[in-house]
């Protein structure tokens, strides 16, 4: 494929990503594009509620993947991902990293028993060769990363050779995709706010009093408080201020209606 054609195809793809109106549409485009580079399984994660010692509550992490449910149960639901070498790398770094790092850890026998368990589980599911990308973010509490996994029969040196040729484009595509995903509204664990809950939180965010909000929305103060209480419950927070912050982080308020 000629260089000019590759540049044009990449530009066209990024234009489709930027024009996409939903995370589902973006993810479908990304799966298709990464498959062109030899990555048949992807695992993306993003949180804005990271703590110094963890990625925060698992319910607050947006995860997208086309791995099998069996693998996701073994890797994510079990909590094993917290001990994965490439996840640890992503938490402490930005940019791209070859999974050759795992081979070096195995060869050098420099890993914990839990890390070895993760590697053995990955190998059992054909997760052997690939690259990880850790995204930069303006907030210290935010972290996004993606694991790009090659087919089981592919070896790491083959992926590394491909990356030498196309790594810059792959990194660009993933960064744009990440930025677009985090700019769209997303809800987790069935915690989507209703229109009334969103409107009430928006007025709180604008500094309106309870009586002001009731007048603006044509409701009683008690009904406004009910909407705010349900919003707090949906977002799993204790205060309305926390609800405004969390809903804003999830792009559920102050957004243009689709």
C-alpha positions, 0 to 999 in steps of 0.5 A: 500500500502506497504511503499517500493511500495509507495517509488518506485512509487514516485521515478518512478513518479519523474523520469518521471517528470524529463524526461518530455520535455514540461510543458504540459506533466509535468502538465498532470503527476502532475494532475494524481499524485495529484488525487491519494492523493485526490486532483481533482483540482489544480491551479499553478502560477509562476512569476519572475516579482513580486513587493513589493506590488503585483505579477506584471503584470498578463500577466507575470504570468504562470498559470496552472489549471484544474479548470472550466473556470467559476471558473477561470474567477471569481477568476483569471480574476476578480483579486479576487485572489489577495485578497484570504487568501491563496494567501496572505499566499503564498506571505508571506510564504514558505512551506505547509499550511492547508486550516484549516486556512480559517475555523479559519478565518471564525470562528474567523470573522477575515477577510475583506469584500473582503476576505469574498467575496473570501471565499463565491465565493470559497464555491459556486464553491466547493472549500472548503478543501485542501492545499496550497504550497508556493515554495522557490526561489533564487530571491526575485522577483520570487514566485511560489505557488500551491493550491491543492483542494479536491472534494466538499464532502471532509472535511478539517479534512479528508485532514489533516489526509491524509496529516499527512501520505503523506504530506512529499511525496506530498511536495517533488513531488510538489517541484520537479514539480515546479523546472522542470516547471520553468526550461523549456521554457514558453511563455505567452499571445502569446508572443513566440519569433521567432528563429531570434528574439531569436538569435538576443537577444542571441548575444546582451546578449553575448555583441556583437555590432549591426554590429557584430550581423549583420555580424554573422547573415548575415543580415543588421544592420537595419534588426537586429534592426527590429528583436530586435524591434519585440522582445521588442514588443513581450515581452512588454518591452521598452529596448533591455536589458529588453528584454534579461532579460525577455526572459532569465527569460522565458527560451526563449533564451540560451536553447538547441533546442528540 
